[in-house]
């Protein structure tokens, strides 16, 4: 006679209960998510739909200056986040991070193009025109010449800024 009754088999639908460590880890993650909400710029925070009580808690935490009070408020925010669907909030925050990474990459790419246009001249301009045929070649040449002239005269790089702005607006 075996003791299989002591350890009943779990059906595929059943899950093992979560350990205390796993529960604590989830609570800490939710609290960190709440802290991200508190530290988010106001314009981005407005784009995230939050339940009213969570939104009020986040706004209060933003106003608090007392370190201990803010820590307690963040714990409260974590507690509120346990009872709501935090996946949509997490996705919104991740999209903000991806947007900022993509923005920095695009900005860096435009800086490289500006520098190449100023240093290499027509060869870089031809390559840019192949890549972006909708740009105004004559206007670009004019901006490049002005920027090169200002650089040679040690003047402020106003034309280089205009060139960068034109690249950003037309990319």
ABEGO torsion letter per residue (X at the ends): XBAAAABBBBBAABBBBBBAAAAAAAAAAAAAAAAAAAABBAAAAAABBBBAAAAAAAAAAAABABAAAAAAAAAAAAAAAAABBAAAAAAAAAAAAAAAAAAAAAAAAAAAAAAAAAAAEAAAAAAAAAABAABBAAAAAAAAAAAAAAAAAGBBBAAAAAAAAAAAAAX
